[in-house]
């Protein structure tokens, strides 16, 4: 579900396709809005290519999305518990 996009500064960014809220064309580049990020990602690709990548990376069902969300929350809770125990 992760896709790699190169931003306009040449830095590779990996994002979870499930969290893409919008892709806005800006000529030969585009702006990708990702849930949970404070800034939008400016990408060196046409919007159509980014949309194809995002669509290909999407899970085939809502159950897969919910399972991934549950796993993320469980991982975050485990990391917080480990930090508290070490702290």
C-alpha positions in Angstrom: 0.0 0.0 0.0 3.0 2.3 0.2 4.0 4.2 -2.9 7.2 6.2 -3.6 6.9 9.7 -5.0 9.8 12.0 -5.7 9.0 15.6 -4.5 10.1 18.7 -6.4 13.3 18.9 -4.4 14.3 15.4 -5.6 13.6 13.7 -2.2 11.9 10.3 -2.3 8.8 10.2 -0.1 6.9 7.0 0.7 3.2 7.5 1.4 0.3 5.2 2.2 -2.1 5.3 -0.7 -5.1 4.9 1.6 -4.4 8.3 3.1 -4.3 10.3 -0.2 -7.1 12.8 0.0 -6.5 14.6 -3.4 -4.2 15.0 -6.3 -4.2 18.4 -7.9 -2.6 18.9 -11.4 -0.1 21.8 -11.7 1.3 21.4 -15.3 4.0 18.8 -15.4 3.9 18.4 -11.6 1.1 17.9 -9.1 0.2 18.5 -5.5 -0.8 15.5 -3.4 -2.7 16.1 -0.2 -2.2 13.3 2.4 -4.2 12.9 5.5 -2.1 13.4 8.6 0.5 15.6 6.9 0.5 19.3 7.7 1.9 20.2 4.2 1.0 19.0 0.8 3.5 17.0 -1.2 4.6 18.6 -4.5 5.5 15.9 -6.9 7.6 15.8 -10.1 5.0 13.8 -12.0 1.8 14.5 -13.9 -1.4 14.0 -11.8 -2.6 11.2 -14.1 0.5 9.1 -13.3 0.2 9.7 -9.6 -3.5 8.8 -9.6 -2.7 5.5 -11.4 -0.1 4.7 -8.8 -2.4 5.5 -5.9 -5.3 3.4 -7.5 -3.0 0.4 -8.1 -1.8 0.5 -4.5 -5.3 0.6 -3.0 -6.5 -2.5 -1.2 -9.3 -4.3 -3.0 -11.7 -4.1 -0.1 -12.7 -1.9 2.8 -11.9 -4.8 5.2 -8.3 -4.6 4.2 -8.2 -0.9 4.9 -9.8 -1.4 8.4 -7.4 -4.3 9.2 -4.4 -2.0 8.3 -5.8 0.8 10.5 -6.2 -1.7 13.4 -2.6 -2.8 12.9 -1.3 0.7 12.9 -3.1 1.5 16.1 -1.8 -1.6 17.8 1.8 -0.8 16.7 1.5 2.7 18.0 0.1 1.5 21.4 2.9 -1.1 21.7 5.5 1.6 20.9 4.0 3.9 23.5 4.0 1.2 26.1 7.6 0.3 25.4 8.6 4.0 25.6 6.8 4.3 28.9 8.4 1.2 30.3 11.9 2.4 29.2 11.4 5.9 30.4 
